[in-house]
Amino acid sequence: MAKDLPDGQILFKTGEIAERLDLQPSVVRYWEKEFARHIKPIRMDSGRRLYRKADLELFAEIKRLLRVERLTVQGAKLRIAQREMPRRNRLFPDADPAPQPAGGGPGPAVPREPGAAEGRLRQLIGEVRLELFGLRDYLMLSPEGRPKRGPRPVRRKKG
């Protein structure tokens, strides 16, 4: 999909990204706008965008998701977000990752005992989450149990 990179090249112009991935420059700019949470180019004073190698790889992944797997833009956004955040940390994105062994290599997994405060916080977040789901479901239904519609217009009497 992507052509081989020249040795040492770390920044790419929009046209270079488009050429390497066989895209139109307008598509690169559109994907940059749609995936702004993940792609943040360097902006020069002249307005020129420069992309990093990681951005090039992300553009290639976006192209694969949209053109090969035939996902929608929203589906591709979800897939990329899932790839970036491990499943176990979606509920608690600020939680520390699992401790790494001192040697840096793979070692036996050491379970970390949650502290009392962390346990209470997890329990509280879980309770709030359940309440929010219940509130959402409640608001989706009218008192008679049928789906809610928008506010009804006020009709004035002619006369």
N, C-alpha and C positions, 0 to 999 in steps of 0.2 A: 504494500500500500504506500508507505513512505519511501522515498528514495534515500540512498545512503547519504549520511551527513559528512560534509567535509571535516577533516580533523580540526578540532579546536573551535568550531563555530558554536556559539552559545546563544546568540540573539538572531532573530529572524524577522524580516519585514512581512507585511501582509501578503504581498505578491509571492514571496518565497514560500510561505506556508501554502498558499493556493496552488503554486506550481508543484510542490512536493506531493501534495495530496490529490492533485488533479481536480481542483475545485475552482470556482470563480471567486475573485477577491470579495465580492459582495456577500457571498455565502460565509466566508470567514468572518467578516464584520458582523453579519447577522447572528452567527453562532456565538461570537464574543458577547453580543448584547444579551442573547437568551441565556447563556451560561456564565453570566457576569459573576456569579458567586464563586465559580471555580477558575475562571480565566481572567487574569488581571494583567494586561499588557503594560509595559513601560511606555509612558507618553512623553515624547520629546517636546520641547518648546514649540517646534514647528507643527505639532499635532500628529506627527508620524507615530505609529504604534510599533513597538518592538516586542516580540514574543520570546519567551524562554523555551529551552528544549522540552521542559515538562509541559508547556502549553501546546507545543507541536504534537507531543504524544497524546494529549487530551483531545486535540482536534481529530487525530486519527481514530481515537476511541469513539468520539461522537459520530464520525462518519460511519464507522462500523455499526454502531447501534442504530443509526437512522437508515442507512442504505442497505445493510446486510440483514440485520435482525428486524428491520422495518418497524421500529418503535416510533411513537410520536415524540415530539420534542419534550413533552412533559414526562413521558416514560423514560426517555434517556436521562433527564435530570434526576429522576428517582433512582435509576440504576447507578448513576455516578455518585449520588449522595450515599447510597447503600455501600458502595465499594469503599468510599472514604471513611465511613464510620462503622466500626465493628458492631455486629448485631447486639452484643451484650451491653454496649454502652449507649444505645439509642435513648433509653429512658433517662440515663444520667450522663449527659455528654461531658460534664466537667469532672467526672470521676477519674482518679489516677489510673493509668494502665497497670496491668499486672506487673509485679516486681520482676526485674531481669536478673539472672544469675551474674555473679561478679565477673566471671570469665568472658562474658559477652556472648558466648555460644549457647546452644540449646542445653538446657539442664532439666532436672526434675521440677515439675510444677510445684510451687510452694503456695498452698492456699493461704490467703490473707484473712485473718479474723477481723470482721468489722467491729469498730468501736461502738460503744453504747450510743454515742451521739449520731454516728452514721446510720446505725440500725433504726433509731427513732426517726431520722430524716427520711430514710427510705420508706418507712411505714407511713409517715405523714404524706409524702408525695403520692404513694399508692392510693391512699384514701381520697386525697384531693382529685386525683385522676379519675377514680370511680365516680365521685360526685359530679365531675364535669361531664362525663359520659352520660350519666343519668339526667343531668340538666339539659344537655343537648337533645336527648331523646324526648324529654318532656316538652321542650320548646317546639319540636317538630310536629307535635300533635295538638289539635284544638281540644277544648274540653269534651267534645262529643267523640273524640277518638279518630277523627278523620284528618288528613293532612291539612295543615294550615295554608291559607292563601294570604296574599298581601293585604294591606289595610283596604277596607272598602271605602269607595268614594262617598262623600257626604252629599246627599241629594236634597236640594232645596225645593220647597214648594213654590210652584208658580202662582203668582197671584197678585 
